[in-house]
Each structure stands twice: as C-alpha cells, then as structure tokens.
Amino acid sequence: MQQNNINISVMDIQDLENIKDILEKDFDNFWNYNIFKSEIENPNSIYFVVKINNEIVGFAGILIIMDEADITNIVVKKMFRGNRYFKYTNELPH
C-alpha cells in the first residue's frame, strides 16, 4: 500500500507556475492565471497549497482585514474530489 505524503505550505508564485497550464481545466473555470496571480500578490491575502506526493491537489485562501481573517475559498483538483482527503477532523497536528 502506498503511503501518501501530504504537505501544506504557503503558496508562492512557483506553485502557481506549476499549475498554470491545468488551472482552469483541473480546478474550476473561475481560476484563470491572471486572477489568481493578483490574488496571491495581494498583501491582504494568504493562500495555502496542499500537495500529495509533491502534486498540487488543492489550495485555500484567506483574506485578512484588520484583526479578522475570512476564508475566501477552498479548491480541490477535480480528480481528488470526493475522496475525503480534506475531511474535517477535530484532531489538530501536534
């Protein structure tokens, strides 16, 4: 049985470049490169990327306004949807 290596990190421009060609097809039509690039360059936004075995399979964004943070989106690559990789759990990593 193959063990999945799951990694969550802050998204950078290189991550965006890595998914540039599949962004609209494999994620959602809304996510074109220029819109997404402006989002990750926004100093009030933070995006996290989820990689399984070094493949980007999802990302999430938050928008920081004053002392609050709003979740703007959670996006999972179409072929990984429904697999419960991102199932809510109340167990926090130690």
Biopython code that builds the backbone (N, CA, C, O; Angstrom):
import numpy as np
from Bio.PDB.StructureBuilder import StructureBuilder

atoms = [
    (1, "MET", "N", (0.835, -1.177, 0.000)),
    (1, "MET", "CA", (0.000, 0.000, 0.000)),
    (1, "MET", "C", (0.882, 1.242, 0.000)),
    (1, "MET", "O", (1.806, 1.342, 0.807)),
    (2, "GLN", "N", (0.611, 2.179, -0.885)),
    (2, "GLN", "CA", (1.404, 3.401, -0.996)),
    (2, "GLN", "C", (0.964, 4.405, 0.056)),
    (2, "GLN", "O", (-0.228, 4.666, 0.221)),
    (3, "GLN", "N", (1.922, 4.958, 0.756)),
    (3, "GLN", "CA", (1.646, 5.997, 1.749)),
    (3, "GLN", "C", (1.676, 7.346, 1.051)),
    (3, "GLN", "O", (2.620, 7.649, 0.321)),
    (4, "ASN", "N", (0.648, 8.155, 1.272)),
    (4, "ASN", "CA", (0.610, 9.490, 0.688)),
    (4, "ASN", "C", (1.376, 10.460, 1.563)),
    (4, "ASN", "O", (1.180, 10.505, 2.777)),
    (5, "ASN", "N", (2.248, 11.232, 0.944)),
    (5, "ASN", "CA", (2.997, 12.275, 1.629)),
    (5, "ASN", "C", (2.237, 13.576, 1.421)),
    (5, "ASN", "O", (2.284, 14.153, 0.335)),
    (6, "ILE", "N", (1.531, 14.049, 2.461)),
    (6, "ILE", "CA", (0.723, 15.257, 2.365)),
    (6, "ILE", "C", (1.480, 16.423, 2.966)),
    (6, "ILE", "O", (1.995, 16.338, 4.081)),
    (7, "ASN", "N", (1.542, 17.528, 2.206)),
    (7, "ASN", "CA", (2.257, 18.717, 2.650)),
    (7, "ASN", "C", (1.375, 19.936, 2.432)),
    (7, "ASN", "O", (0.778, 20.097, 1.367)),
    (8, "ILE", "N", (1.294, 20.792, 3.443)),
    (8, "ILE", "CA", (0.564, 22.053, 3.339)),
    (8, "ILE", "C", (1.546, 23.185, 3.583)),
    (8, "ILE", "O", (2.265, 23.187, 4.583)),
    (9, "SER", "N", (1.578, 24.152, 2.666)),
    (9, "SER", "CA", (2.507, 25.276, 2.810)),
    (9, "SER", "C", (1.875, 26.536, 2.222)),
    (9, "SER", "O", (0.855, 26.473, 1.537)),
    (10, "VAL", "N", (2.492, 27.670, 2.499)),
    (10, "VAL", "CA", (2.037, 28.930, 1.912)),
    (10, "VAL", "C", (2.364, 28.888, 0.422)),
    (10, "VAL", "O", (3.478, 28.540, 0.029)),
    (11, "MET", "N", (1.388, 29.244, -0.391)),
    (11, "MET", "CA", (1.574, 29.219, -1.838)),
    (11, "MET", "C", (2.491, 30.356, -2.264)),
    (11, "MET", "O", (2.412, 31.467, -1.739)),
    (12, "ASP", "N", (3.357, 30.062, -3.218)),
    (12, "ASP", "CA", (4.205, 31.091, -3.800)),
    (12, "ASP", "C", (4.009, 31.104, -5.313)),
    (12, "ASP", "O", (3.280, 30.275, -5.857)),
    (13, "ILE", "N", (4.652, 32.030, -5.976)),
    (13, "ILE", "CA", (4.467, 32.190, -7.419)),
    (13, "ILE", "C", (4.923, 30.945, -8.184)),
    (13, "ILE", "O", (4.379, 30.645, -9.247)),
    (14, "GLN", "N", (5.909, 30.220, -7.663)),
    (14, "GLN", "CA", (6.362, 28.991, -8.331)),
    (14, "GLN", "C", (5.268, 27.928, -8.309)),
    (14, "GLN", "O", (5.101, 27.188, -9.279)),
    (15, "ASP", "N", (4.519, 27.848, -7.203)),
    (15, "ASP", "CA", (3.392, 26.912, -7.157)),
    (15, "ASP", "C", (2.369, 27.269, -8.232)),
    (15, "ASP", "O", (1.848, 26.390, -8.919)),
    (16, "LEU", "N", (2.087, 28.557, -8.372)),
    (16, "LEU", "CA", (1.153, 28.995, -9.407)),
    (16, "LEU", "C", (1.668, 28.646, -10.793)),
    (16, "LEU", "O", (0.900, 28.189, -11.640)),
    (17, "GLU", "N", (2.940, 28.851, -11.035)),
    (17, "GLU", "CA", (3.525, 28.495, -12.338)),
    (17, "GLU", "C", (3.386, 26.991, -12.605)),
    (17, "GLU", "O", (3.171, 26.574, -13.743)),
    (18, "ASN", "N", (3.510, 26.184, -11.551)),
    (18, "ASN", "CA", (3.416, 24.726, -11.708)),
    (18, "ASN", "C", (2.019, 24.266, -12.120)),
    (18, "ASN", "O", (1.877, 23.225, -12.761)),
    (19, "ILE", "N", (0.981, 25.033, -11.756)),
    (19, "ILE", "CA", (-0.376, 24.630, -12.119)),
    (19, "ILE", "C", (-0.980, 25.519, -13.204)),
    (19, "ILE", "O", (-2.154, 25.371, -13.541)),
    (20, "LYS", "N", (-0.208, 26.418, -13.738)),
    (20, "LYS", "CA", (-0.701, 27.395, -14.721)),
    (20, "LYS", "C", (-1.456, 26.738, -15.882)),
    (20, "LYS", "O", (-2.542, 27.189, -16.245)),
    (21, "ASP", "N", (-0.897, 25.695, -16.454)),
    (21, "ASP", "CA", (-1.484, 25.081, -17.645)),
    (21, "ASP", "C", (-2.726, 24.243, -17.352)),
    (21, "ASP", "O", (-3.504, 23.966, -18.265)),
    (22, "ILE", "N", (-2.927, 23.835, -16.104)),
    (22, "ILE", "CA", (-4.078, 22.993, -15.774)),
    (22, "ILE", "C", (-5.086, 23.699, -14.876)),
    (22, "ILE", "O", (-6.084, 23.102, -14.474)),
    (23, "LEU", "N", (-4.833, 24.953, -14.561)),
    (23, "LEU", "CA", (-5.636, 25.675, -13.570)),
    (23, "LEU", "C", (-7.125, 25.670, -13.904)),
    (23, "LEU", "O", (-7.936, 25.273, -13.067)),
    (24, "GLU", "N", (-7.499, 26.096, -15.092)),
    (24, "GLU", "CA", (-8.913, 26.186, -15.452)),
    (24, "GLU", "C", (-9.529, 24.813, -15.691)),
    (24, "GLU", "O", (-10.685, 24.593, -15.331)),
    (25, "LYS", "N", (-8.796, 23.899, -16.280)),
    (25, "LYS", "CA", (-9.326, 22.583, -16.643)),
    (25, "LYS", "C", (-9.453, 21.666, -15.424)),
    (25, "LYS", "O", (-10.478, 21.005, -15.256)),
    (26, "ASP", "N", (-8.446, 21.619, -14.591)),
    (26, "ASP", "CA", (-8.429, 20.651, -13.491)),
    (26, "ASP", "C", (-8.976, 21.178, -12.179)),
    (26, "ASP", "O", (-9.270, 20.392, -11.278)),
    (27, "PHE", "N", (-9.120, 22.484, -12.048)),
    (27, "PHE", "CA", (-9.682, 23.036, -10.826)),
    (27, "PHE", "C", (-11.082, 23.567, -11.134)),
    (27, "PHE", "O", (-12.050, 22.827, -10.957)),
    (28, "ASP", "N", (-11.230, 24.777, -11.572)),
    (28, "ASP", "CA", (-12.538, 25.332, -11.927)),
    (28, "ASP", "C", (-12.339, 26.435, -12.948)),
    (28, "ASP", "O", (-11.266, 27.033, -13.032)),
    (29, "ASN", "N", (-13.370, 26.698, -13.716)),
    (29, "ASN", "CA", (-13.284, 27.699, -14.776)),
    (29, "ASN", "C", (-12.970, 29.096, -14.261)),
    (29, "ASN", "O", (-12.381, 29.898, -14.985)),
    (30, "PHE", "N", (-13.347, 29.400, -13.036)),
    (30, "PHE", "CA", (-13.099, 30.728, -12.482)),
    (30, "PHE", "C", (-11.611, 31.032, -12.356)),
    (30, "PHE", "O", (-11.204, 32.188, -12.470)),
    (31, "TRP", "N", (-10.802, 30.012, -12.122)),
    (31, "TRP", "CA", (-9.401, 30.228, -11.763)),
    (31, "TRP", "C", (-8.508, 30.377, -12.974)),
    (31, "TRP", "O", (-7.819, 29.433, -13.360)),
    (32, "ASN", "N", (-8.512, 31.550, -13.576)),
    (32, "ASN", "CA", (-7.525, 31.765, -14.631)),
    (32, "ASN", "C", (-6.259, 32.363, -14.004)),
    (32, "ASN", "O", (-6.292, 32.899, -12.896)),
    (33, "TYR", "N", (-5.192, 32.263, -14.706)),
    (33, "TYR", "CA", (-3.872, 32.627, -14.189)),
    (33, "TYR", "C", (-3.819, 34.071, -13.690)),
    (33, "TYR", "O", (-3.315, 34.322, -12.596)),
    (34, "ASN", "N", (-4.326, 35.015, -14.466)),
    (34, "ASN", "CA", (-4.215, 36.432, -14.094)),
    (34, "ASN", "C", (-4.997, 36.776, -12.836)),
    (34, "ASN", "O", (-4.521, 37.532, -11.989)),
    (35, "ILE", "N", (-6.198, 36.220, -12.715)),
    (35, "ILE", "CA", (-6.987, 36.462, -11.489)),
    (35, "ILE", "C", (-6.249, 35.889, -10.281)),
    (35, "ILE", "O", (-6.126, 36.543, -9.246)),
    (36, "PHE", "N", (-5.770, 34.680, -10.427)),
    (36, "PHE", "CA", (-5.109, 34.010, -9.312)),
    (36, "PHE", "C", (-3.797, 34.702, -8.943)),
    (36, "PHE", "O", (-3.479, 34.838, -7.761)),
    (37, "LYS", "N", (-3.049, 35.133, -9.930)),
    (37, "LYS", "CA", (-1.790, 35.827, -9.668)),
    (37, "LYS", "C", (-2.044, 37.100, -8.864)),
    (37, "LYS", "O", (-1.311, 37.392, -7.919)),
    (38, "SER", "N", (-3.080, 37.862, -9.233)),
    (38, "SER", "CA", (-3.382, 39.082, -8.483)),
    (38, "SER", "C", (-3.822, 38.752, -7.057)),
    (38, "SER", "O", (-3.553, 39.521, -6.135)),
    (39, "GLU", "N", (-4.492, 37.620, -6.871)),
    (39, "GLU", "CA", (-4.902, 37.212, -5.530)),
    (39, "GLU", "C", (-3.696, 36.891, -4.644)),
    (39, "GLU", "O", (-3.648, 37.321, -3.492)),
    (40, "ILE", "N", (-2.725, 36.142, -5.167)),
    (40, "ILE", "CA", (-1.591, 35.777, -4.308)),
    (40, "ILE", "C", (-0.600, 36.930, -4.144)),
    (40, "ILE", "O", (0.243, 36.893, -3.249)),
    (41, "GLU", "N", (-0.690, 37.946, -4.993)),
    (41, "GLU", "CA", (0.150, 39.133, -4.822)),
    (41, "GLU", "C", (-0.491, 40.167, -3.900)),
    (41, "GLU", "O", (0.168, 41.124, -3.495)),
    (42, "ASN", "N", (-1.756, 39.986, -3.568)),
    (42, "ASN", "CA", (-2.464, 40.898, -2.670)),
    (42, "ASN", "C", (-1.879, 40.752, -1.260)),
    (42, "ASN", "O", (-1.898, 39.652, -0.709)),
    (43, "PRO", "N", (-1.368, 41.817, -0.672)),
    (43, "PRO", "CA", (-0.748, 41.703, 0.661)),
    (43, "PRO", "C", (-1.738, 41.333, 1.759)),
    (43, "PRO", "O", (-1.323, 40.936, 2.848)),
    (44, "ASN", "N", (-3.027, 41.455, 1.499)),
    (44, "ASN", "CA", (-4.036, 41.078, 2.489)),
    (44, "ASN", "C", (-4.550, 39.648, 2.313)),
    (44, "ASN", "O", (-5.399, 39.197, 3.082)),
    (45, "SER", "N", (-4.044, 38.940, 1.316)),
    (45, "SER", "CA", (-4.455, 37.558, 1.061)),
    (45, "SER", "C", (-3.314, 36.602, 1.369)),
    (45, "SER", "O", (-2.143, 36.907, 1.144)),
    (46, "ILE", "N", (-3.678, 35.459, 1.880)),
    (46, "ILE", "CA", (-2.714, 34.376, 2.073)),
    (46, "ILE", "C", (-3.333, 33.124, 1.476)),
    (46, "ILE", "O", (-4.474, 32.782, 1.788)),
    (47, "TYR", "N", (-2.593, 32.445, 0.627)),
    (47, "TYR", "CA", (-3.051, 31.200, 0.031)),
    (47, "TYR", "C", (-2.161, 30.064, 0.502)),
    (47, "TYR", "O", (-0.942, 30.198, 0.613)),
    (48, "PHE", "N", (-2.809, 28.949, 0.772)),
    (48, "PHE", "CA", (-2.106, 27.734, 1.165)),
    (48, "PHE", "C", (-2.288, 26.712, 0.061)),
    (48, "PHE", "O", (-3.338, 26.661, -0.580)),
    (49, "VAL", "N", (-1.283, 25.910, -0.159)),
    (49, "VAL", "CA", (-1.339, 24.887, -1.184)),
    (49, "VAL", "C", (-1.197, 23.527, -0.503)),
    (49, "VAL", "O", (-0.412, 23.361, 0.431)),
    (50, "VAL", "N", (-1.974, 22.558, -0.992)),
    (50, "VAL", "CA", (-1.914, 21.191, -0.482)),
    (50, "VAL", "C", (-1.299, 20.326, -1.566)),
    (50, "VAL", "O", (-1.765, 20.309, -2.706)),
    (51, "LYS", "N", (-0.245, 19.607, -1.197)),
    (51, "LYS", "CA", (0.410, 18.702, -2.139)),
    (51, "LYS", "C", (0.347, 17.285, -1.586)),
    (51, "LYS", "O", (0.596, 17.051, -0.404)),
    (52, "ILE", "N", (0.012, 16.351, -2.460)),
    (52, "ILE", "CA", (0.084, 14.938, -2.123)),
    (52, "ILE", "C", (1.128, 14.335, -3.039)),
    (52, "ILE", "O", (1.018, 14.405, -4.263)),
    (53, "ASN", "N", (2.144, 13.742, -2.428)),
    (53, "ASN", "CA", (3.267, 13.181, -3.193)),
    (53, "ASN", "C", (3.825, 14.198, -4.180)),
    (53, "ASN", "O", (4.131, 13.869, -5.327)),
    (54, "ASN", "N", (3.954, 15.446, -3.716)),
    (54, "ASN", "CA", (4.531, 16.566, -4.473)),
    (54, "ASN", "C", (3.652, 17.085, -5.612)),
    (54, "ASN", "O", (4.111, 17.915, -6.398)),
    (55, "GLU", "N", (2.406, 16.623, -5.725)),
    (55, "GLU", "CA", (1.476, 17.107, -6.730)),
    (55, "GLU", "C", (0.481, 18.057, -6.058)),
    (55, "GLU", "O", (-0.108, 17.707, -5.034)),
    (56, "ILE", "N", (0.290, 19.236, -6.615)),
    (56, "ILE", "CA", (-0.670, 20.185, -6.061)),
    (56, "ILE", "C", (-2.073, 19.652, -6.329)),
    (56, "ILE", "O", (-2.473, 19.454, -7.476)),
    (57, "VAL", "N", (-2.813, 19.424, -5.240)),
    (57, "VAL", "CA", (-4.160, 18.879, -5.365)),
    (57, "VAL", "C", (-5.219, 19.822, -4.815)),
    (57, "VAL", "O", (-6.413, 19.555, -4.952)),
    (58, "GLY", "N", (-4.803, 20.911, -4.201)),
    (58, "GLY", "CA", (-5.779, 21.848, -3.674)),
    (58, "GLY", "C", (-5.132, 23.101, -3.156)),
    (58, "GLY", "O", (-3.919, 23.163, -2.952)),
    (59, "PHE", "N", (-5.966, 24.106, -2.945)),
    (59, "PHE", "CA", (-5.476, 25.330, -2.338)),
    (59, "PHE", "C", (-6.633, 26.023, -1.628)),
    (59, "PHE", "O", (-7.803, 25.777, -1.921)),
    (60, "ALA", "N", (-6.282, 26.879, -0.705)),
    (60, "ALA", "CA", (-7.277, 27.632, 0.054)),
    (60, "ALA", "C", (-6.732, 29.026, 0.291)),
    (60, "ALA", "O", (-5.523, 29.227, 0.405)),
    (61, "GLY", "N", (-7.638, 29.978, 0.363)),
    (61, "GLY", "CA", (-7.222, 31.355, 0.573)),
    (61, "GLY", "C", (-7.953, 31.991, 1.731)),
    (61, "GLY", "O", (-9.097, 31.656, 2.037)),
    (62, "ILE", "N", (-7.261, 32.917, 2.363)),
    (62, "ILE", "CA", (-7.882, 33.730, 3.398)),
    (62, "ILE", "C", (-7.586, 35.192, 3.090)),
    (62, "ILE", "O", (-6.549, 35.534, 2.522)),
    (63, "LEU", "N", (-8.523, 36.037, 3.480)),
    (63, "LEU", "CA", (-8.377, 37.476, 3.311)),
    (63, "LEU", "C", (-8.336, 38.080, 4.702)),
    (63, "LEU", "O", (-9.238, 37.864, 5.511)),
    (64, "ILE", "N", (-7.283, 38.837, 4.973)),
    (64, "ILE", "CA", (-7.106, 39.437, 6.286)),
    (64, "ILE", "C", (-7.552, 40.898, 6.220)),
    (64, "ILE", "O", (-7.060, 41.681, 5.408)),
    (65, "ILE", "N", (-8.496, 41.239, 7.095)),
    (65, "ILE", "CA", (-8.991, 42.606, 7.197)),
    (65, "ILE", "C", (-8.911, 42.992, 8.667)),
    (65, "ILE", "O", (-9.619, 42.447, 9.514)),
    (66, "MET", "N", (-8.031, 43.948, 8.945)),
    (66, "MET", "CA", (-7.790, 44.401, 10.311)),
    (66, "MET", "C", (-7.386, 43.204, 11.190)),
    (66, "MET", "O", (-6.323, 42.618, 10.989)),
    (67, "ASP", "N", (-8.229, 42.848, 12.153)),
    (67, "ASP", "CA", (-7.885, 41.752, 13.055)),
    (67, "ASP", "C", (-8.729, 40.505, 12.790)),
    (67, "ASP", "O", (-8.878, 39.656, 13.669)),
    (68, "GLU", "N", (-9.281, 40.394, 11.581)),
    (68, "GLU", "CA", (-10.109, 39.247, 11.212)),
    (68, "GLU", "C", (-9.559, 38.590, 9.956)),
    (68, "GLU", "O", (-8.881, 39.225, 9.149)),
    (69, "ALA", "N", (-9.861, 37.321, 9.808)),
    (69, "ALA", "CA", (-9.494, 36.580, 8.605)),
    (69, "ALA", "C", (-10.725, 35.857, 8.092)),
    (69, "ALA", "O", (-11.391, 35.149, 8.847)),
    (70, "ASP", "N", (-11.032, 36.028, 6.819)),
    (70, "ASP", "CA", (-12.159, 35.356, 6.185)),
    (70, "ASP", "C", (-11.630, 34.332, 5.191)),
    (70, "ASP", "O", (-10.728, 34.624, 4.406)),
    (71, "ILE", "N", (-12.193, 33.140, 5.230)),
    (71, "ILE", "CA", (-11.854, 32.128, 4.231)),
    (71, "ILE", "C", (-12.510, 32.558, 2.925)),
    (71, "ILE", "O", (-13.728, 32.723, 2.862)),
    (72, "THR", "N", (-11.704, 32.739, 1.887)),
    (72, "THR", "CA", (-12.256, 33.178, 0.608)),
    (72, "THR", "C", (-12.625, 32.000, -0.277)),
    (72, "THR", "O", (-13.579, 32.080, -1.051)),
    (73, "ASN", "N", (-11.882, 30.912, -0.171)),
    (73, "ASN", "CA", (-12.186, 29.740, -0.982)),
    (73, "ASN", "C", (-11.381, 28.531, -0.527)),
    (73, "ASN", "O", (-10.337, 28.654, 0.114)),
    (74, "ILE", "N", (-11.893, 27.378, -0.872)),
    (74, "ILE", "CA", (-11.191, 26.108, -0.726)),
    (74, "ILE", "C", (-11.441, 25.373, -2.032)),
    (74, "ILE", "O", (-12.590, 25.109, -2.387)),
    (75, "VAL", "N", (-10.372, 25.040, -2.751)),
    (75, "VAL", "CA", (-10.494, 24.445, -4.080)),
    (75, "VAL", "C", (-9.703, 23.145, -4.118)),
    (75, "VAL", "O", (-8.552, 23.088, -3.684)),
    (76, "VAL", "N", (-10.343, 22.096, -4.648)),
    (76, "VAL", "CA", (-9.701, 20.785, -4.757)),
    (76, "VAL", "C", (-9.694, 20.384, -6.224)),
    (76, "VAL", "O", (-10.681, 20.567, -6.937)),
    (77, "LYS", "N", (-8.583, 19.843, -6.658)),
    (77, "LYS", "CA", (-8.456, 19.356, -8.029)),
    (77, "LYS", "C", (-9.574, 18.351, -8.308)),
    (77, "LYS", "O", (-9.859, 17.491, -7.476)),
    (78, "LYS", "N", (-10.199, 18.459, -9.465)),
    (78, "LYS", "CA", (-11.393, 17.674, -9.771)),
    (78, "LYS", "C", (-11.204, 16.175, -9.534)),
    (78, "LYS", "O", (-12.098, 15.531, -8.985)),
    (79, "MET", "N", (-10.083, 15.613, -9.928)),
    (79, "MET", "CA", (-9.913, 14.162, -9.779)),
    (79, "MET", "C", (-9.724, 13.726, -8.320)),
    (79, "MET", "O", (-9.780, 12.531, -8.027)),
    (80, "PHE", "N", (-9.500, 14.674, -7.405)),
    (80, "PHE", "CA", (-9.330, 14.343, -5.994)),
    (80, "PHE", "C", (-10.591, 14.623, -5.181)),
    (80, "PHE", "O", (-10.634, 14.313, -3.990)),
    (81, "ARG", "N", (-11.603, 15.196, -5.794)),
    (81, "ARG", "CA", (-12.843, 15.492, -5.077)),
    (81, "ARG", "C", (-13.576, 14.205, -4.732)),
    (81, "ARG", "O", (-13.557, 13.239, -5.495)),
    (82, "GLY", "N", (-14.214, 14.205, -3.587)),
    (82, "GLY", "CA", (-14.997, 13.051, -3.156)),
    (82, "GLY", "C", (-14.183, 11.941, -2.518)),
    (82, "GLY", "O", (-14.741, 10.919, -2.120)),
    (83, "ASN", "N", (-12.873, 12.123, -2.413)),
    (83, "ASN", "CA", (-12.010, 11.101, -1.830)),
    (83, "ASN", "C", (-11.754, 11.297, -0.342)),
    (83, "ASN", "O", (-11.035, 10.518, 0.284)),
    (84, "ARG", "N", (-12.344, 12.339, 0.211)),
    (84, "ARG", "CA", (-12.260, 12.636, 1.639)),
    (84, "ARG", "C", (-10.836, 12.938, 2.112)),
    (84, "ARG", "O", (-10.531, 12.761, 3.291)),
    (85, "TYR", "N", (-9.973, 13.384, 1.218)),
    (85, "TYR", "CA", (-8.630, 13.799, 1.617)),
    (85, "TYR", "C", (-8.687, 15.007, 2.545)),
    (85, "TYR", "O", (-7.828, 15.182, 3.410)),
    (86, "PHE", "N", (-9.701, 15.829, 2.357)),
    (86, "PHE", "CA", (-9.780, 17.084, 3.081)),
    (86, "PHE", "C", (-10.928, 17.071, 4.085)),
    (86, "PHE", "O", (-11.487, 18.117, 4.417)),
    (87, "LYS", "N", (-11.270, 15.890, 4.558)),
    (87, "LYS", "CA", (-12.348, 15.721, 5.523)),
    (87, "LYS", "C", (-12.023, 16.459, 6.813)),
    (87, "LYS", "O", (-10.897, 16.418, 7.310)),
    (88, "TYR", "N", (-13.025, 17.128, 7.337)),
    (88, "TYR", "CA", (-12.847, 17.850, 8.594)),
    (88, "TYR", "C", (-12.532, 16.863, 9.710)),
    (88, "TYR", "O", (-13.127, 15.790, 9.806)),
    (89, "THR", "N", (-11.601, 17.249, 10.530)),
    (89, "THR", "CA", (-11.300, 16.477, 11.723)),
    (89, "THR", "C", (-11.058, 17.440, 12.853)),
    (89, "THR", "O", (-10.542, 18.537, 12.638)),
    (90, "ASN", "N", (-11.418, 17.053, 14.038)),
    (90, "ASN", "CA", (-11.163, 17.936, 15.186)),
    (90, "ASN", "C", (-9.825, 17.619, 15.835)),
    (90, "ASN", "O", (-9.490, 18.175, 16.882)),
    (91, "GLU", "N", (-9.070, 16.739, 15.225)),
    (91, "GLU", "CA", (-7.748, 16.418, 15.743)),
    (91, "GLU", "C", (-6.718, 17.342, 15.088)),
    (91, "GLU", "O", (-6.532, 17.310, 13.872)),
    (92, "LEU", "N", (-6.071, 18.143, 15.883)),
    (92, "LEU", "CA", (-5.051, 19.056, 15.374)),
    (92, "LEU", "C", (-3.697, 18.374, 15.377)),
    (92, "LEU", "O", (-3.420, 17.574, 16.271)),
    (93, "PRO", "N", (-2.842, 18.668, 14.401)),
    (93, "PRO", "CA", (-1.493, 18.102, 14.413)),
    (93, "PRO", "C", (-0.709, 18.603, 15.608)),
    (93, "PRO", "O", (-0.895, 19.736, 16.051)),
    (94, "HIS", "N", (0.155, 17.770, 16.121)),
    (94, "HIS", "CA", (0.976, 18.135, 17.287)),
    (94, "HIS", "C", (2.330, 18.626, 16.857)),
    (94, "HIS", "O", (3.155, 18.978, 17.699)),
]
sb = StructureBuilder()
sb.init_structure("model")
sb.init_model(0)
sb.init_chain("A")
sb.init_seg("    ")
for serial, (resi, resn, name, xyz) in enumerate(atoms, 1):
    if name == "N":
        sb.init_residue(resn, " ", resi, " ")
    sb.init_atom(name, np.array(xyz, "f"), 0.0, 1.0, " ", f" {name:<3s}", serial, name[0])
structure = sb.get_structure()
